Amino acid sequence: MTEQAIGPILDGLGTTIGLDQGDLVASALVIVKVIDSSGEVSLSLASSEGLSWIDQNGLLASAQQIVNQAEVGRRDDE
C-alpha cells in the first residue's frame, strides 16, 4: 500500500464544499469506502496534519448529527 494525496481522488469523485469568501478550512477528516482488486470492501480514514484523535472523534460525532438531520429532512419531503 502506498500513501496517495487525497485531493485528486476527491476531485475525481466530484466532491465539493460550499464556502463563503474569507472562510478558512481549519482541519479535515475524510472517510472513504475502498474496494480492493479482489472486490473486498473496507473503510479508510485520512485526517489533516495535527488532528488529534479527540478532534477526530468530535468531527465525526458532529458530522453524524448533520447526516442524521439531513435524513430526517429527506423523510419529511417524501
N, C-alpha and C positions, 0 to 999 in steps of 0.2 A: 504494500500500500504506500502511495506517495501523497504528500501534502500538496493540495492544489488551492490556488486563490479562489475564494467563493464568489467574488464579484462577477466574473464572466459566466459562471454557472447560473447564478441568479438572473443575470441579464438574459441568458438563453431561455430561461423559463418564463420570461416576460414579467418578472417581479418588479413592482414599483411601490413607492410610498409617497403619500401626499405630505408635502412640507411647504410652509409659508416662508416668504423671504425673511432671512435672518434666523430661521430655525437651525439648531445645531444638533446633530445626532451625537449623543454622548457615549453610547455603548450599544452593543448588539449581541443578541443570542439568536442563532439561526438553527432551526431544526429541519432536517431533511430526511426524506424516505429514500433509501438506496436499494436498488435491485442489482445484485451482482451478476456476473456472467453465467452462473448456473441457475439464475432465477430466484435465489434466496433474497428475502426482503429483510432489511434492517433499518434501524434508526440511527442517525448520527447528529451530533451537536457540534457547533462551532461558535466560539464567542470572541468578542473583541479583546485585545490585549489588556490585561489588568483587571478583567471582570472576575470577581471572586465567586465562589460557589454560593455564597449568601446572596450576592447580587443576581446570580443566575436564577436562583430559586424565586426571588422577588419578581424578576421579569417574567418568568414562566407562570407564576400564580396570577399576575396581573393580566397577562395575555389570555389565560384561561377564562378569566372573568369577562374579558372583551368578547371572546368567542362565544361564551355562554349567552351573553346579552344579544349578540347578533343572531344566534339560533332562535331565541325567543321572538325576536323581531320577524324573522322569516316565517315562523309558525303563525304569527298573527296575520301575515299577508296572505296566507293560503286560504 
